[in-house]
Amino acid sequence: MRLLIDAGNTRLKWRLEHDLTVISQGRGSMSSDHPLSDIDQYLGTVSRVAVSTVAREDLRMALDAYLQERVPGEVRFYWAEKERLGLRNSYSNVSAMGADRWHGMYGAWKKRGRGCAVIDAGSAITIDYVSDSGNHLGGYILPGLAMMFKSLKTDAARIAFEPNHAVALEPGQSTGECVNHGMSWVSLAIAQQLHRDVEQLGLSDILVTGGDASRLQAVGLNASEHPSLVLDGLGFIDHEVFSA
């Protein structure tokens, strides 16, 4: 039994597999004393754990201790790499790249094997471009939609509104509409720029993952959605490491 984990600072996603077949998958909270309570009955049979994480070090260590206590198999953390089976990182200091970005790119590379754009629309929005030859062409990091909402709620004086996920682009006629429609406006701008970049760079596909993937698609992003792209890439790498 193999357990894959994609962990951030607030939440984690997990996938339990047997012989590369998904048994169960779900989410947990990094602040919980038992973030994998949904599969507690399986933890004692897990032969190895592969983790991709961007969590701060104290949370990573707490997760490691939790896993070491409950899982009999090896717990291994995977990070960004300089190169793997044709995919080459553009960072001169690969340790500065978030593991989730590398694993998402690798998942896309294994699925497509050609030039593509990889979008993770989560707490932050990350955009990475990979050429047909496997070269990482660079990317962008910008605040996610939830982060933008939170910033307006907490940092902007006297802006009172309730966030929603209705997709509308016409000018708002209340503070709530102005903010919510503004998020759609920003999403549209991101989608349009992505399409321009993909055409200019000669890339074949756009793959999107993350909680706001559907919102980007709703404003016109022409992309295939892969909800577990980071876990997919992590799983490919872990399998390759243990099959070598």
Buried (B, 14 or more C-beta within 10 A) or exposed (E): BBBBBBBBBEBBBBBBBEEEEEBEBEEBEBEEEEBBEBBEEBBEBBEBBBBBBBBEEEBBEBBBEBBEEBBEBEBEBBBBBEEBEEBBBBBEEBEEBBBBBBBBBBBBBBBBEBBBBBBBBBBBBBBBBBBBEBBBBEBBEEBBBBBBBBEBBEEEEEBEBEBEEEBBEEEBEEBBBBBBBBBBBBBBEBBEEBBEBBEEBEBEBBBBBBBBBBBBBBBEBEBBBBBBBBBBBBBBBBBEEEEE
